[in-house]
Amino acid sequence: MSFFTKTRVGVLRGGPSAEYEVSLNTGKTILSNLPEEYEPLDIFISKEGAWHIMGLEKNPYDILKMVDVIVNAMHGHYGEDGTVQRFLENFGIPYTGSSSIASALGMNKIMSKNVFKLAGLKTPNHILVNSGQDLDDLVKNINENILFPLVIKPVSSGSSIGILFVNKILDVKAALQKSFEHSPTLMVEEFISGKEATCGVIEGFRGKNIYTLLPAEIKQSKKEVFYDYDSKYNNLESRCKIPGDFTSEEKMQIEEAASLAHEALGLRHYSRSDFIFHPKRGLFILETNTLPELTHRSSFVKSLEAVGGNIKEFLSHLLSKTLKK
C-alpha cells in the first residue's frame, strides 16, 4: 500500500556543476511553493553525483520509481546540458524543462549562436579558441580579429561562470588561462555596450502559445562591468529593474526576440534570454537560459510577480503542462 495519495513530485536539485548553490536555492523555493495537490519529494544530488531522497543515498533508478514527475531545479553542467534529461528520458519519467537535445543546444554558446543567426537574431562577433593551442598564437589571433574591449566565455557554462572582461591586449593571456580552468574551448566575443535586458517566456500561459514576461533591465553598480556570477547571486548592489527603461519599440523587440530564441532552439515550457541594446547597432542576443533560476530574488520570478503572477501559479502551470493535464 502506498503512503502517497497525491501526485508525487520529485524536485531534482544540487549536482556536480559550479552552480550547485544556485540549484539548491531554486529547489528550496520550488519545494516550498508546490501547490497543495502535489506531494513534494526532495531529490538531492551531491557534488560527487550521489543521489539522495529523504536524507538517504539511493540508486537513482530506485528513487525515480518513487515519483510520478520530476521538476528539474538544476543548473549548469549535468542538470542543464542534456545529461540528466537523457537519463530521465531513458527511464520514461516526465520532467519539466526542455528535452535533452534542446538542452544541449541551448547550453552550448556556439551552437546556440548559430541557431540565433539562422533565425535572424543579431549576436556579437566572435572567434573560438582551444586550450591545446599556443597561447601567444591565440593572443595574436584575438588581437587581429576582435576589437577591444572583449569578453572571454567558456562555450558551455551558465550563470556567467568563467566569463572575463578584457580591456587591453596585455591582459588577454592571463584571462585565457583563467577561463580555460572552466572549459577547454572558449568563445572570445566583442563587448557590446548598452542597456542590458533579460526576458522570460512561458509556453501556454494565460491563453498564449508563448507568453512573454516583462523585460527586466539589469542595473549594475558603477564598479561592475557586466552582470557576472557575483552580481547575480552575491552583490546586492546589482538590481533588476522591472519594467526596464525601454521604449515601447525596444520592449516589443526584446519580447519578440525572446520568443523567437525559445522557438528557434526548440525549447520547452519556459526559458529566459539575455540581451544588450546598443544605442546605434540595435538589439543583440547574448544567450538563452533553458532552466532559469527560480528564487524570489531572480529576474524570472520578479518579472512574473510584476504581471500579477507568483511562483505557485507558475509551478501549477508547469506541472500541468508536463503531465499534460
N, C-alpha and C positions, 0 to 999 in steps of 0.2 A: 504493500500500500504506500502511495507517495505522500510525502509530507507537504507537497506543494499543491495548492488548489488554483493558483494564478499562473499566468504565463511567466515562465522563468527566464529572466533577462540576465545574461552574463555580461558584466561590464569588464572589458579587457583593458588593463592598464599596466604601466611600467615598461619593462622591456630593456633591451641592451643598448638603445641609442643614447646619444648625447642629450636628448630631450626627455629623459627619464622623469625628471621632476615635474616638467610641464604636463606629461601624461598622467602622473599621479594626481595632479590637481584637477585636470579635466575629468578623470574618472571619479574623483571625490564629488565633484559638482553633479555629475550625472547620477551617481548613486543616491545623492541627497534629494534629487528632484524628479525621480521616476514617478509617473502617475500611479495612483493607488491600485489600478487593476493589474499591475505587474509586480512580480516577486524579484527583487534585486539580488544578484549574486556577484560578489566581488571576486574577480579573477585577476590575481596579481602575478605578473611575470617579473622575476628578479633580473638584475643587470647581467647575471650569468645565463639567463634564459630558462630558469626553472619555473614551472607553472605551479600556482598555489590557489586553493579555494578553501574558504572558511579557516584560513591560517595554516592549512596543511599542504605540503608539497605532494602533488599527484601527477600521474601521467596525463598529458594533455587530452588524450582520447577519452580517458575516464571522466575528466572534468566536463568535456563537451557533451557527454551522454546525459549530464545533469541539467542541461539548459535547452531552452526552445529557440532562443535567438541571441545573437551577440551584438552588443553595442561596442564598436571599436573606438576606444578612447586613447589609442596610442598615437605617437608622433614620430616622425623620422625613420631611421633605419629599422627594418624588420616589421614595424607596425604600419608604415605608410607607403612602403616601396613595392608592395605587392606580395611580399613573402608570407605574412600571416594570412593574407587574403587567399592565396593559393591553398594554404593548409586548410582553411575553413571551407573552401570550395570542394576540396577533395573529401572532406568529412561530410559535406552535404548539409551544412547548417546555415540558415540565413544570417546575414550580418549587415550592419549599417555601413554606409560609405561606398566608395567606388570599387569596381571589380579589380582583380589582380592586374590585368593588363593595363587598364586605365590608371591605376595607382602607380605602376612602374613608369608609365609615360609621364604622368604629372610630376613625379619626383625627380626625373632626370631633366635638368635645366636645358640641355642641348636639344634633346628630342622634343620637349615641350615648346622650346623657342621655334623650332622648325614648323611645328603644328600651328603656332600662332601666326607665323609669316604666311603660311598657306591660307589661313583664314582671313588674311588682310589686316592683321594687327601689327602695329609697329613695335619693334624691340630694339634695344641698344646694340650698336656694332660690337663684335666680339671676335676673339680667337681662342682656340683650345691649346692648352699646354699639358705635357705629361711629365711625371716625376723622373722618368728614365732619361730625359733629355738633359744636355749640358746647360747648367744654369746661366752661364754667360751668353750662350746662344739664345736662350729663352728671353733674357733681358733685351738683347739686340732686336729680336723678332717683335717683341711687345712695343719697343720704342719706335719701330718703323711702321707699325700697323694700327696702334691705338693711341689716340690723343690723351694727354693728361688733363685733369685727374682721371684716374681709372679705379675700377673695383675688381678685386680678385675673389672668385667664388668657387667652392667645391661644386662639382657637377651634380652630386646627389646628396643634398642635406637640406634641412629646414631650420626655421627659427633663426636665420642669419648666422648659423654655426659656421665658423671658419671664414667668414666674409671679412675682407680687409679693404679699406680705402687707402689709395696710394696717390700722393700729390706730386712726387718727383721721382726721376729715374733712379736716384741713389738708394731709394728705399725699396725698390722692386724685388731685389734678390732675397732680402730678409723676409719680405711679405710672402713670397712664393714658398720659401722653406716652412714658414709657419702654417700656411694654408694646406701644404702637402701633408701635414700631420692628420688632416681630416679626410683627404681624398687623393688618390694618385693622379686624378685628372681634374684640372681646374679650367674655369672659364674666365678669361680676362676681358672685361667689358668696359666700354666707355661710361663715364659717370654722367648721368643726365641730371641737371639741376632743375628744380621747380617744386611745385606743390605735390606732396606725397599723398596718395589716396589708397584706400583699401575698400573692397566692396564684396559683401557676401551674397550668395544666391541660394535659394531653396526650391527644390522641384515640387510641383504640385501643391503649392502652398497658397491659401486664400484664393482659390479658384484660378490661379495662373499656372501655366506649364512651367515657367521659370519665374519665380518671384525674386526681385532684387531688393535687398535691404538698402537703407540709406547709405550712400558712400561716406566713409569716415575720412577726415583729414588727419594725417599724422603731424602733430605739433610737437617739435622737439625743443629741448633746452638749447641754449646758444652754444654749449660746448660739444654738442653732438653733431656729427657729420651726416650720419644716416641712422635709420631705425634698426639697430643691431640687437643681439640677444639680450644684452644688459638693459637696453632701453625698453624692450618688450616686457621683461619679466622682473627686473630689479630696480630700475631707475624711475622713481615716482615722479620725476620732473617731466618725463615724456607724457604726452597726453594725446588721446584720440578725440578729435572734435567732431561731434555728430549733431546735426549735419555739418559737413565741412564748408569752408568758404569757397564754394564753387558757384559759378554762374549756372543758370538753368541749362544752357547748352553743354557746359562741362559735365554737369551732373548726368545728363542724358547720355553723353558719350561714355562715361565711366560705367554706367549701368548696362549699356548695350555691349560694351567690351567684356564685362564680367560674365554676362550671359553667353556671349559668343565663345569665350575661352572655355567655359564649362562644357558647352556642347561640342566644341572642336576636339577637346581631349577625350570626349566620350565618358565624362564623369557621371556619377550617380548620387542622388539625394541632396547633397549640398557641397559648397566649396567657397573659397574666398580668394580673390585675385588682388594683386598689388600693382600699383601704377605710379608713374610720375607724369605730371602735367607740365611740360616745358612751355614757357611763355611764348615762344616763337615756333617751335617744332611740333607742338601738339602733344597728344597722349601716347605714352609708351607703356606697354605692359612689361612687368618685371618677372612675375611668376604667379602660378596658381597653387594654392594650398588645398589639397584634397581632403584633409582632415583638420580643419581649423580648431584652434584652442577653444574650449567651451567652459570658460570660467566667467565669473561675474565681472572680472576686470578686462576680459577680452573684447576686441572690437566687434566680433561677430555677435556676441550676446548683447553688448551695449547697443548695437545697431538694431537688433531685434526688439529690445526694450523701447527704443526710440519710436518704433512704429506701433507701440501698444501691445507687443507680444512679450513672452517670457520663456525661460528655458524649459519649463514644464510643458507648455503648449508645443514647443518645438520638438521635444522628445516624444510626445504623444504622436505628433505627425510623422516623425521619423520612423517610429516603430510600426505605425500603421502602414507606411509605405513599404517597409522591409518585410512585414508579414503579409502584405497585400490584402489588408482588411478592406 
